[in-house]
Amino acid sequence: MYKEYRDVTINGAVGQMYMEMAGRHRAHPNTIQIINTAVLKDSECKRSHVQEMHGEGLKYPVIRKVPMVSKKYRTTFKATRPNTFVH
C-alpha cells in the first residue's frame, strides 16, 4: 500500500499514518510494517489531496490574534475571563 502524508517532520507523517490506519482500517500499531519513508518533491507527489497544497500563492487566514499583555499587568490567576475578540 502506498501512502502520502503532508507534515513538517517524518515523525509527524508517521503519526498521521498510524491514526489513519487505525481509523479507516482498524489496524493496530503492532500490525503495521513501514517499509520506507521519504521526503518528496512537489513533482513526485501522486495523491491529489497532497497536490492541492502545492500552489505558489497559497495563503492561510489568521483567524484571531490575541495581543500579549505587558509583563506588569500579567497575573497567574484572573478573576474575570479574558476578552479574546479583537477588531
C-alpha positions in Angstrom: 0.0 0.0 0.0 1.4 3.4 -1.0 0.5 6.4 1.2 1.4 10.1 1.1 1.1 12.5 4.0 1.9 16.2 4.3 3.7 17.1 7.5 6.6 19.2 8.8 8.5 16.2 10.0 8.7 12.5 9.1 7.7 11.6 12.6 4.5 13.7 12.3 3.7 12.0 9.0 4.2 8.5 10.5 1.9 9.5 13.3 -0.7 10.6 10.8 -0.4 7.2 9.1 -0.9 5.3 12.3 -4.0 7.4 13.1 -5.5 6.9 9.6 -4.8 3.2 9.6 -6.4 2.8 13.0 -9.4 4.9 12.0 -10.1 3.6 8.4 -8.9 0.1 8.6 -9.0 -0.7 12.4 -5.3 -1.7 12.2 -3.3 -1.9 15.4 0.1 -0.3 15.5 1.9 -3.6 16.1 0.4 -5.0 12.9 1.7 -2.1 10.7 5.0 -2.5 8.9 6.7 0.6 7.5 9.0 -0.3 4.6 10.3 3.1 3.6 9.8 6.8 4.4 11.0 9.6 2.1 10.7 13.4 1.6 9.1 14.0 -1.8 9.5 17.0 -4.1 6.3 18.6 -5.4 6.7 17.0 -8.8 7.0 13.5 -7.3 3.7 13.5 -5.4 0.9 11.3 -6.8 -2.1 11.8 -4.5 -4.5 14.7 -5.3 -5.1 15.6 -1.7 -1.4 16.3 -1.3 -1.0 18.1 -4.7 -3.7 20.6 -3.9 -1.4 22.2 -1.3 1.4 22.9 -3.8 0.3 26.3 -5.0 2.8 29.2 -5.0 0.2 31.8 -3.8 -1.2 29.5 -1.1 -2.2 31.6 2.0 -3.8 30.6 5.2 -6.0 33.0 7.1 -5.1 34.3 10.5 -8.3 33.6 12.4 -7.7 35.6 15.6 -4.5 37.1 17.1 -4.7 37.9 20.8 -2.3 40.7 21.8 0.1 39.9 24.6 -0.5 41.8 27.8 2.6 43.6 29.1 4.6 42.0 31.8 3.5 44.3 34.6 -0.2 43.6 34.0 0.1 39.8 33.8 -1.2 37.6 36.7 -1.2 33.9 37.3 -4.9 33.8 38.3 -7.5 36.2 37.0 -11.0 37.0 38.4 -12.6 37.7 35.0 -12.4 35.8 31.7 -10.1 37.3 29.1 -11.6 39.2 26.1 -10.3 37.4 23.0 -12.4 39.4 20.5 -10.1 41.8 18.5 -11.5 44.1 15.9 
